[in-house]
Every structure is written in C-alpha cells, then in structure tokens.
Amino acid sequence: MPFKPRPDPRPDDTAWPEMVWPVRAGTRLDGATVSLTPADPAADATELFHALDTDAVWAHLPWRPQGVADFARRLRELSALPDWHVWIVRSRTEIGDRPAGAVLGLTSFLDARPRDATLEIGFTAYAPSVWGSAVNPEAKLLLLEHAFDVLGAGRVQLKTDVRNHRSQQAIARLGAVYEGTLRRQFRRSDGTVRDSVLFAVTAEDWPDVRARLAHRVRGPR
C-alpha cells in the first residue's frame, strides 16, 4: 500500500527566531530540590564518579568511565563541543542517602541547532538512591523552562535505549510525546547496536507540559 503523506500541522506557520546559544556562562538553575550548574571537570569528576559508580546507572548508556581521570577527560571533551552544555545536578535538601549540597548526577543539553531552534536533553545519569524521587522531574522542568523560555527553543527532544523501559516511562510521564523509534541508531558499550526511542516537547506542547510538571513537582498553587 502506498505511503500516505502526513499533513502539515502548521500550514500557516510564521518564521520562528533562531534559538539563543550557547547557554550564558555561569548560568545556574535552581529548584526547591535540586540545582543545576555548569560542569567543572576538575572539580566535579571525583564526586560524580563515586555517586554514579554502579552497574545499573550505566547499563543503557554508551560509555562508562573507568575512573576519576577518565570521567574528567570525558567531561572536558563534552564541555568543549559547541553543541553541548553539561550540567551537574546537586541536591538542595537531603534526598535519600544524599545530604544537601551533594552531587546527584549529571544531565546535558546536546545537539543544539540554533538555526532550527532545537536541542536535546540527554546524557542523564543519577545516583540510584534518588531514582523515583522529585529529582528527575524537577531537573527536567528547570531544563525545559530554560530551553523554551530563555533560549527560545521550538523543540526539545529526548531519546533512550529501547531496552530501558524505566527511562521510557519516566520520559512519557514528563508529558513528552512519543515520535517513533530510530532503528540501529548507535553502538552500545558492549558492541551491540541499539534502537533509540524518541520523544519530544514542542513549543505548542510546552504550556501543558509545564503545568503538568509544575503540579507534579511543586503541587497545586
């Protein structure tokens, strides 16, 4: 059967301005539970490595650091990429076994394309003791607010390994829309090739997603 072309959802669309990029130096994103700060490889690698040095954390990521020096090297490489911005996630209150001020993990803006006003949120990893807590939804709310309200993004995408069911469910709970599965998209650390499940939030989705996330993180006002 012939493929049925998809209709244009915005036939009367107007020009969208270019996205602001890079993230302004020194930008800090603060919530009630977490704060996000730019990665400092020399200062952050030790605490990050020890917080995340668990098999379960790296099971669905394409690379696992082999030590503090390896983690610092990789953070330097990623932070130097023009389309990346790596964030360190810290607690503002005691969460699980992590005291206030502790490193909980990291997350990133990546594949930023200012002309297309789009970027991805990814390379996210948290200490297992904060899985299922307010950490991920609040971090995502802070990132999406900055992407849409400050940088002027029109689209923010998120993707995860097809085998990572927990991550797929977490992304869907954010309100991101499933867009499809990218088959044989890139190689895992064990040499197998993964399919990536793709989600996105667009500027049209953002008001509802913001309200949903804010209610979930902050409660009714």
C-alpha positions as CSV (number, residue, x, y, z in Angstrom):
1,M,0.0,0.0,0.0
2,P,1.4,3.4,-0.9
3,F,2.6,5.6,2.0
4,K,0.1,8.3,2.9
5,P,1.8,11.6,3.2
6,R,1.4,13.4,6.6
7,P,-0.4,16.7,6.5
8,D,1.4,19.9,7.6
9,P,0.2,20.5,11.2
10,R,1.1,24.3,10.9
11,P,0.1,25.3,7.3
12,D,0.0,29.0,8.3
13,D,3.2,28.9,10.4
14,T,5.2,32.1,10.7
15,A,9.0,32.4,10.9
16,W,10.5,31.3,14.2
17,P,13.5,33.2,15.5
18,E,16.8,31.5,15.9
19,M,17.5,29.9,19.3
20,V,19.9,31.6,21.7
21,W,23.1,29.5,22.0
22,P,25.3,28.8,23.8
23,V,24.0,28.9,27.4
24,R,25.2,32.0,29.1
25,A,28.4,31.4,31.1
26,G,27.8,30.8,34.8
27,T,24.1,30.1,34.4
28,R,22.6,28.3,37.4
29,L,19.1,26.7,37.5
30,D,17.6,26.4,41.0
31,G,14.6,24.5,42.1
32,A,13.3,23.5,45.5
33,T,15.0,20.1,45.5
34,V,17.9,20.4,43.0
35,S,20.2,22.9,41.4
36,L,21.9,22.6,38.1
37,T,25.3,24.2,37.4
38,P,27.8,24.1,34.5
39,A,30.1,21.1,34.7
40,D,33.6,21.8,36.0
41,P,35.6,18.6,35.1
42,A,38.4,19.1,37.5
43,A,36.1,19.9,40.4
44,D,33.2,17.6,39.8
45,A,34.7,14.4,38.4
46,T,35.6,12.7,41.7
47,E,32.2,13.2,43.4
48,L,30.4,12.3,40.2
49,F,32.4,9.1,39.7
50,H,31.7,7.9,43.2
51,A,28.0,8.9,43.1
52,L,27.4,7.0,39.8
53,D,29.8,4.1,40.0
54,T,27.1,1.4,39.9
55,D,26.4,-1.0,37.0
56,A,22.7,-0.1,36.9
57,V,23.5,3.6,36.2
58,W,25.5,2.8,33.1
59,A,23.5,-0.2,31.8
60,H,21.9,1.8,29.0
61,L,24.5,4.4,28.3
62,P,27.1,4.0,25.5
63,W,30.1,4.7,27.7
64,R,31.1,4.1,31.3
65,P,34.0,5.9,33.0
66,Q,36.9,3.7,34.1
67,G,38.0,6.0,36.9
68,V,38.0,9.7,38.0
69,A,40.6,10.7,35.4
70,D,38.6,9.1,32.6
71,F,35.4,10.8,33.8
72,A,37.2,14.2,33.9
73,R,38.6,13.6,30.4
74,R,35.2,12.8,29.0
75,L,33.6,15.8,30.7
76,R,36.3,18.1,29.2
77,E,35.6,16.6,25.8
78,L,31.9,17.1,26.0
79,S,32.1,20.5,27.5
80,A,34.3,21.6,24.6
81,L,31.7,20.6,22.0
82,P,30.0,23.6,20.5
83,D,26.5,22.0,20.6
84,W,26.7,20.6,24.2
85,H,26.2,22.0,27.6
86,V,26.8,19.6,30.5
87,W,25.0,20.3,33.9
88,I,25.9,18.9,37.3
89,V,22.8,18.1,39.4
90,R,23.1,18.8,43.1
91,S,20.7,18.4,46.0
92,R,19.4,21.5,47.8
93,T,17.9,19.3,50.6
94,E,18.6,15.9,51.9
95,I,17.4,13.3,49.4
96,G,17.6,9.6,50.1
97,D,21.2,8.9,51.3
98,R,22.5,12.2,49.7
99,P,22.9,15.2,52.0
100,A,22.1,18.8,51.0
101,G,24.7,20.0,48.5
102,A,25.8,16.6,47.3
103,V,26.2,15.7,43.7
104,L,23.3,13.6,42.5
105,G,24.3,13.1,38.9
106,L,24.6,14.9,35.6
107,T,22.4,15.9,32.6
108,S,23.1,17.8,29.3
109,F,21.8,19.9,26.5
110,L,23.2,18.4,23.3
111,D,22.8,18.5,19.6
112,A,21.8,22.2,19.8
113,R,21.0,23.7,16.5
114,P,20.3,27.4,16.9
115,R,19.1,27.9,13.3
116,D,16.5,25.2,13.7
117,A,15.7,26.3,17.3
118,T,16.0,22.7,18.6
119,L,18.1,20.8,21.1
120,E,18.1,17.5,23.0
121,I,18.2,16.7,26.7
122,G,20.3,13.7,27.3
123,F,23.4,12.0,28.8
124,T,21.5,11.9,32.1
125,A,22.5,9.8,35.0
126,Y,21.6,9.9,38.7
127,A,22.7,8.1,41.8
128,P,20.3,5.1,42.2
129,S,19.2,6.3,45.7
130,V,17.3,9.2,44.1
131,W,15.6,7.3,41.3
132,G,11.8,7.7,41.5
133,S,12.2,10.9,43.6
134,A,11.5,14.5,42.7
135,V,15.0,14.9,41.3
136,N,14.4,14.0,37.7
137,P,11.0,15.8,37.2
138,E,12.3,18.9,38.8
139,A,15.6,18.8,36.8
140,K,13.6,18.3,33.6
141,L,11.3,21.2,34.5
142,L,14.3,23.5,35.1
143,L,15.9,22.4,31.8
144,L,12.7,22.8,29.7
145,E,11.9,26.2,31.3
146,H,15.4,27.4,30.3
147,A,15.2,25.9,26.8
148,F,11.8,27.3,25.9
149,D,11.6,30.5,28.0
150,V,15.2,31.7,27.9
151,L,16.9,30.1,24.8
152,G,13.8,30.3,22.6
153,A,13.7,26.6,21.6
154,G,10.8,25.5,19.4
155,R,11.5,21.8,20.1
156,V,13.3,19.8,22.8
157,Q,13.8,16.0,22.1
158,L,14.7,13.2,24.5
159,K,15.7,9.6,23.5
160,T,16.6,6.5,25.3
161,D,17.6,2.9,24.7
162,V,14.7,0.7,23.6
163,R,15.8,-1.7,26.4
164,N,15.5,1.0,29.0
165,H,11.8,0.7,29.9
166,R,12.2,2.6,33.1
167,S,13.6,5.6,31.2
168,Q,10.9,5.4,28.6
169,Q,8.2,5.5,31.2
170,A,9.9,8.4,33.0
171,I,10.1,10.5,29.8
172,A,6.5,9.8,29.0
173,R,5.4,10.9,32.5
174,L,7.0,14.2,31.8
175,G,4.4,14.8,29.1
176,A,6.8,14.4,26.1
177,V,5.2,12.9,23.0
178,Y,6.5,9.6,21.6
179,E,7.5,10.2,18.0
180,G,9.0,6.9,16.9
181,T,11.9,4.5,17.2
182,L,15.2,5.1,15.5
183,R,16.4,1.7,14.4
184,R,20.0,0.6,14.8
185,Q,20.9,4.2,15.9
186,F,24.2,3.8,17.6
187,R,26.6,1.3,19.2
188,R,26.3,0.3,22.9
189,S,29.5,-0.1,25.0
190,D,29.2,-3.9,24.6
191,G,29.3,-3.6,20.9
192,T,25.7,-4.3,20.2
193,V,23.7,-1.7,18.3
194,R,20.8,0.0,20.0
195,D,17.4,1.2,18.8
196,S,16.5,4.6,20.3
197,V,13.0,5.5,21.4
198,L,12.4,9.2,20.5
199,F,10.2,11.7,22.4
200,A,9.8,15.4,22.0
201,V,8.2,18.5,23.5
202,T,7.4,21.3,21.1
203,A,6.6,25.0,21.8
204,E,2.9,24.1,21.2
205,D,3.1,21.3,23.8
206,W,5.1,23.4,26.3
207,P,2.3,25.2,28.2
208,D,0.5,21.9,29.1
209,V,3.8,20.1,29.8
210,R,4.9,23.0,32.1
211,A,1.6,23.0,34.0
212,R,1.7,19.2,34.4
213,L,5.3,19.1,35.6
214,A,4.9,22.1,37.9
215,H,1.9,20.5,39.5
216,R,3.8,17.2,39.9
217,V,7.0,18.9,41.3
218,R,5.5,21.8,43.3
219,G,1.9,20.8,43.9
220,P,-1.2,22.8,43.4
221,R,-0.9,26.6,44.0
